[in-house]
């Protein structure tokens, strides 16, 4: 059973003993002190239901103490004790937040009646505060439950937080797993050009502290000292995590500037609840958007596969006609020459022609194997992903001046055949681009497996390129390698990120979930259509 906490502030030991005995017998927890500063510290640390304060205490600014107590705990009940104090002081005490008065010496019956009355008011104030807290939650749920546009959700969350906390600046930041940055998705009181910008990991950032610990931070006097965000005018700062399944996905950051009131513990509790609802709404919208994006990618990929099949058939036909078929015809002519030379007893010419024809046949066999390997990665089926990549890297190092170091971190457990093929194809496409265009001397290829993802990281020291130009419609139509790599990853719920610039090399980072819910046969059909 909950027992109300009563804080008694008085330097009169007789009065303190009387009040403590009476209220303790009534079942209250009585905390006593003769220091105003200690009383304020207790209110800040603990849940105090009623403050009983002696106006006549020596060496204290009673009005300032009452105002500060009300600021720290808006629902606290305040009783003042007086003995021959000036009437104007009593009036000012009520203006500062007092709700009832006790005359000294204190009578037991009066004490019980006044405390019960103030407690009733305190309980009513708390109920009103709960209703005030629930109302924005209701409005938030009502507005977000039917909204699946992430940008609109971000804006609604920021607007609601700004209204409820009376903050001057509010920003909603989400953690990008690929770039390891906090990306500003929506903000009030900040320049518009900051939307979409990222904040790197920083030891002196309140937002990154919240991400790392998963705990909210409330700074009042400390905010000015720290000069948060480079602004010396910030007097109060509040930052709470967006938690989803015990994982931090972002933060809501609020600040107040000079001459404004500071954030309270009530603001912190309200924002914690709002952040919980916001995280769920963001997840729902993100899942819907990802599903819609995958659907669009699937449709686009399917359209491409229909033309890719014909293009592939024409390519194979051309390769067979222009290469293998010509060599076989040449070998056929060689055999006919051999017959003629034998008929004329031209033994040396016959041996020379047999040797030339044999070279043509060997070259034809190699070309046929190359075509077969391009059509289907036999090494992948026979050796598995890791060993197939090791074999490929050995061949790459043998045939090119570029040196590739291949490392595997972790153990491969939960990849489906479709995922193995996709990862293999993406890596080969990336390595092919390096071989053709990068002019690199060294490549690092890392395949990593953790509890959730298969991660591929390919870094070269080559000449780099203009990524925005390479992905533009004009270039992408004629060279679909990068686009295809990204689509392959996204089709299986993964993501692919490219970092490059002219003269600075290239880094390709891809992560793919280790397990895909449901049957992936339909995806396999689409993925294999252009292989």
Secondary structure, DSSP 8 states (H G I E B T S, - for coil): ----EEEEE-S-HHHHHHHHHHHHHTT-EEEEES-HHHHHHHHHHS--SEEEEETT-TT--HHHHHHHHHHH-TT-EEEEEESS--HHHHHHHHHTT--EEEESS--HHHHHHHHHHHHHHHHHHHHHHHHHHHHHHHHHHHHHTT---HHHHHHHHHHHHHHHHT-SEEEEEEEETTTTEEEEEEEESS-GGGTT-EE---TT-HHHHHHHH---EEESHHHHHHTGGG-TTEEEEEEEEEEETTEEEEEEEEEEETTS----HHHHHHHHHHHHHHHHHHHHHHHHHHHHHHHHHHHHHHHHHHHHHHHHHHHHHHHIIIIIIHHHHHHHHHHHHHHHHHHTT-HHHHHHHHHHHHHHHHHHHHHHHHHHHHHS-HHHHHH-HHHHHHHHHHHHHHH-SSEEEEEEES---S--HHHHHHHHHHHHHHHHHIIIII--SEEEEEEEE-SSEEEEEEEE-S----HHHHTSHHHHTT--HHHHHHHHHHHTT-EEEEEE-TTS-EEEEEEEES--SS--HHHHHHHHTT-
